Amino acid sequence: MEQLMINSAIAEKPILFNGDMVRAILDGRKTQTRRLIKPQPFNGLSNKEAIKQIGGLPAGRSLYQEINSAWQSRFVDINCPLGEPGDRLWVRETWKPSISHSCAMDTCDCEDVQVEYLADGSFEFFRDEDIAENWTMPQSAQEGNDTPSIHMPRWASRITLEITTVRVERIQDISEEDAKAEGVDGPESAAAQFCGWYEKPLPAFRRLWESIYSSDSWDQNPWVWVIEFRRINQAEVAA
């Protein structure tokens, strides 16, 4: 995974979001993301065996709360691949770079680039000095097509997030409020429109999860990383 250091204390890593989730971040509706833990903890073990591994289950606490506490105290030796509180995530999204003036793309020797962000159709201009020296125009862009998010370089990313908290839980333990924080609240969200769950974030999030992972992924109730974040402005990014 691509990683660069802002300073000795803050790490940056890329994270992919589709257009719906990018719009939710821009709107301020998305402040959480859930990602599968790989490999799954206690894979193949029953809940009883899992409880034995973490030393018992106190009264009034759920299994996921106890495992989360065990992870927070490093009893469960597994690190979140996206980082820890204070680290940053730069968003990769579908984009379309192009030479910033009317020269033919395959012959012009200028280095200035205009980027279109497909999530909302906005544009941003980058001068030669802003662009990584070893970057080359993607073949898809040369052919006039959109470029997949995986190919977005750091300099073209317009969204930087700061991780505020990290925890572990099972996917079905998500609350109504957390489902809203995943960006599926309201009739304007893509998940709500697709599923018809205009005022029910939990079912909308379930359908969204299943559309990404598989139709039975919700029923499997896997362990997930829960990453909460805030969007930071360019001044903070440069600091």
C-alpha positions in Angstrom: 0.0 0.0 0.0 1.3 3.4 -1.0 2.4 5.4 2.0 4.3 8.7 2.6 5.3 10.5 5.7 4.1 14.1 6.3 6.5 14.2 9.3 7.8 11.8 11.8 4.5 11.6 13.6 1.8 11.6 10.8 1.5 9.0 8.1 -0.6 9.2 5.0 -2.2 6.4 3.1 -4.6 6.2 0.1 -8.2 5.1 0.4 -10.6 4.4 -2.4 -14.2 5.7 -2.4 -16.8 5.5 -5.2 -18.6 8.6 -6.4 -21.6 8.2 -4.1 -19.3 8.1 -1.0 -17.2 11.0 -2.3 -20.3 13.1 -2.6 -21.3 12.1 0.9 -17.9 13.2 2.2 -18.2 16.5 0.3 -21.7 17.1 1.7 -20.5 16.3 5.3 -22.8 13.3 5.5 -20.0 10.7 5.7 -17.6 10.5 8.7 -17.2 6.8 9.0 -16.1 3.9 6.8 -16.1 0.1 7.5 -13.5 -2.2 6.0 -13.2 -6.0 6.4 -10.6 -7.3 8.8 -8.3 -9.6 6.9 -7.9 -12.3 8.0 -10.9 -12.5 10.1 -10.2 -12.9 13.9 -11.2 -16.2 15.4 -11.8 -17.5 11.9 -13.6 -20.8 12.2 -14.1 -20.6 16.0 -17.3 -20.5 17.8 -18.3 -17.5 20.0 -17.6 -19.7 23.1 -14.1 -20.4 21.9 -13.5 -16.8 21.0 -14.6 -15.7 24.5 -12.1 -18.2 26.0 -9.3 -16.6 23.9 -9.9 -13.1 25.2 -10.3 -14.3 28.8 -14.1 -14.3 29.5 -17.0 -12.0 29.0 -18.0 -9.7 31.9 -21.7 -9.1 32.6 -23.3 -6.3 30.7 -20.7 -6.4 27.9 -21.2 -7.8 24.4 -18.8 -10.0 22.6 -17.7 -7.3 20.2 -17.2 -4.8 23.0 -14.9 -7.2 24.8 -12.9 -8.0 21.6 -12.7 -4.4 20.8 -11.3 -3.7 24.3 -8.8 -6.5 23.9 -7.7 -5.1 20.6 -7.4 -1.6 22.0 -5.2 -2.9 24.8 -3.1 -4.8 22.2 -4.1 -8.2 23.6 -5.3 -9.0 20.1 -2.2 -8.5 18.0 -3.6 -7.0 14.8 -3.1 -3.5 13.3 -5.5 -1.5 11.2 -3.9 -1.3 7.8 -5.4 2.2 7.2 -3.7 3.7 10.3 -4.5 5.0 13.7 -5.9 8.2 15.2 -4.0 11.2 14.0 -3.0 9.5 10.7 -4.3 10.8 7.4 -6.1 9.2 4.4 -6.0 10.8 1.0 -9.0 9.9 -1.2 -8.7 8.2 -4.5 -11.7 8.7 -6.8 -12.7 8.3 -10.4 -11.1 11.2 -12.4 -10.2 12.4 -15.8 -6.9 14.2 -16.4 -6.2 16.2 -19.5 -3.7 18.6 -20.9 -4.8 22.0 -19.8 -5.0 23.7 -23.2 -5.8 22.7 -26.8 -2.5 21.0 -27.8 -2.8 17.4 -29.0 -2.4 15.2 -26.0 0.1 12.8 -27.7 2.4 15.5 -29.0 2.2 18.5 -26.6 5.3 18.7 -24.3 3.7 21.0 -21.6 3.2 19.5 -18.2 0.2 21.4 -16.9 -2.8 19.2 -16.2 -6.5 19.8 -15.7 -8.4 17.2 -13.6 -12.1 16.5 -13.7 -13.6 14.8 -10.7 -16.4 12.6 -11.9 -18.2 12.4 -8.6 -19.5 16.0 -9.0 -18.1 17.2 -12.3 -15.8 19.8 -10.7 -12.4 20.7 -12.1 -9.0 21.6 -10.7 -5.9 22.9 -12.5 -2.4 21.7 -11.6 0.8 23.4 -12.7 3.9 21.5 -13.7 5.5 22.1 -10.3 2.5 20.4 -8.5 2.8 17.2 -10.5 5.1 14.3 -9.6 8.1 14.1 -11.9 7.6 10.4 -12.8 3.8 10.8 -13.6 2.6 10.0 -17.1 -0.8 10.5 -18.6 -2.9 7.3 -18.2 -3.8 5.5 -21.4 -7.5 5.7 -20.5 -7.2 9.5 -20.4 -5.3 9.6 -23.6 -8.2 7.8 -25.2 -10.7 10.3 -23.7 -12.1 8.0 -21.1 -12.5 8.2 -17.3 -9.6 6.9 -15.2 -10.3 4.5 -12.4 -9.7 5.7 -8.8 -6.9 3.2 -8.2 -4.7 5.2 -10.7 -5.1 8.6 -9.0 -1.8 9.9 -7.7 -1.4 11.8 -4.4 -1.0 15.2 -6.1 -4.4 14.9 -7.8 -6.3 14.0 -4.7 -8.6 16.8 -3.5 -9.8 15.2 -0.2 -7.7 14.5 2.8 -9.1 12.9 5.9 -7.8 12.7 9.5 -8.5 9.5 11.4 -10.2 10.4 14.7 -10.9 6.9 16.1 -10.4 3.3 15.1 -12.3 0.3 16.6 -13.4 -3.2 15.7 -16.9 -4.6 15.7 -19.1 -7.0 13.7 -20.9 -5.5 10.8 -24.4 -6.2 12.2 -23.5 -4.3 15.4 -23.7 -1.0 13.5 -26.2 1.5 15.0 -28.7 3.6 13.2 -26.6 6.7 13.9 -23.5 5.1 12.6 -25.3 4.0 9.5 -26.2 7.6 8.9 -22.5 8.5 9.4 -21.7 6.1 6.7 -23.3 8.5 4.3 -26.6 6.6 3.5 -28.9 9.0 5.2 -31.6 10.9 3.4 -33.5 10.4 0.1 -30.6 12.0 -1.9 -28.1 9.3 -1.1 -27.5 6.7 -3.8 -28.1 3.8 -1.5 -31.5 5.2 -0.4 -32.6 5.8 -4.0 -31.4 2.4 -5.1 -33.1 0.5 -2.3 -36.0 2.7 -1.5 -35.1 3.0 2.2 -35.5 6.7 2.3 -35.8 7.0 6.1 -34.1 3.8 7.2 -30.3 4.1 7.1 -29.7 0.6 8.5 -31.4 -1.3 5.7 -29.8 1.1 3.2 -26.4 0.4 4.6 -27.0 -3.3 4.6 -27.9 -3.2 0.9 -24.9 -1.0 0.2 -22.6 -3.5 2.1 -24.0 -6.5 0.1 -23.6 -4.6 -3.2 -19.8 -4.2 -2.4 -18.9 -7.5 -0.8 -21.6 -10.2 -1.8 -25.2 -11.0 -1.3 -24.5 -13.1 1.8 -21.8 -10.9 3.3 -24.2 -9.3 5.8 -25.5 -12.6 7.0 -21.9 -13.8 7.6 -21.6 -10.9 10.1 -17.8 -10.4 9.6 -15.5 -8.4 11.9 -14.7 -5.0 10.5 -12.5 -2.0 11.1 -14.6 1.1 11.9 -12.6 4.2 11.0 -14.1 7.5 12.0 -12.6 10.6 10.3 -12.9 14.3 9.7 -12.1 16.1 6.5 -9.2 18.5 6.8 -8.6 21.6 4.7 -5.7 22.3 2.4 -4.1 24.6 5.0 -4.0 21.7 7.5 -2.7 19.3 4.8 0.2 21.7 4.0 1.0 22.3 7.7 
